[in-house]
Amino acid sequence: MPADITRTSALTRSLLAPNAGPMTLDGTNSYLIGASDAPALVVVDPGPLHKGHLAALAAVGRVELVLITHRHADHTAGSVRFAELTGAPVRAFDPAFCVNGDPLVDGELLTVAGTSIRVIATPGHTDDSACLHLPGDGEAGSVLTGDTILGRGTTIIDGSLTDYLASLEALRALGPATVLPAHGPVLPDLAASCTAYLAHRHERLDQVRVALATLGSAATVARVTDLVYAQTDAAVRFAAEASVIAQLAYLRTHA
């Protein structure tokens, strides 16, 4: 195995894209799924349009399918070029990010690369977010979580918070599966990660409630963000404001 390809579970390996930053942490993890005796691989999130990264992914072995966890460019910008390099179809929930492949379907079971992959719709981070469950990956299975759960810190809510909380509950029901996130390190227990994420989201909602009570009629997205995300780096201020917008929308329908 090349030095820059990392074994992440019995059925998966990852290659870190060279796109570290405030929103991507160390970079985007592109995953390769396949049993040891499988003749071909599945690649998840080929990542940015970076010649060296895409070439390294394509060189690992024959790729029969590419899956996308969600639409953000750090996951998808290299998809078209990667499809050209490998001849593999690209599938995503959003048809705009499919290349010679059909859109994914919630609950769909894929039998590829010598294993089974169950597609789970997990909207919240974005409305097209998906997770990929590998029930045969070790004792408790594994889940590729995209940006729904990160290996470090918490994620932006660029969709519906109501949907996101429901997605976390659905993932928690899968038990102590290994978490294979698109950013940050592998985590050992999906249920525990979901519990921590749910607690964090409800804590943030309580903080937004306090901010609204404090600001009264002067409350705006910017001012609520100033109070609730006071320690946030200016480089990711837009992400904090997106989460506040989602939290305010949630509170309007969940008094």
Protein Blocks (a to p, Z undefined) as FASTA:
>chain_A
ZZklccfbfkbccdddffbcfklonopcddddddfkbcbdcdehebjadfklmmmmmmnp
ccfbdcdfbfbfklmmmmmmmmmmnopacddfblklgghiacddehiacdeehiacdddd
dehjbmkbccdddfkgojnopadekjmbcfehcdddfbdfklmmmmmmmmmmnojadcdd
fedcddfblklmmmmmmmmmmmmmmmmmmmmmmnmmmpcfklmmmmmmmmgcfklmmmmm
mmmmmmmmmmmmmZZ
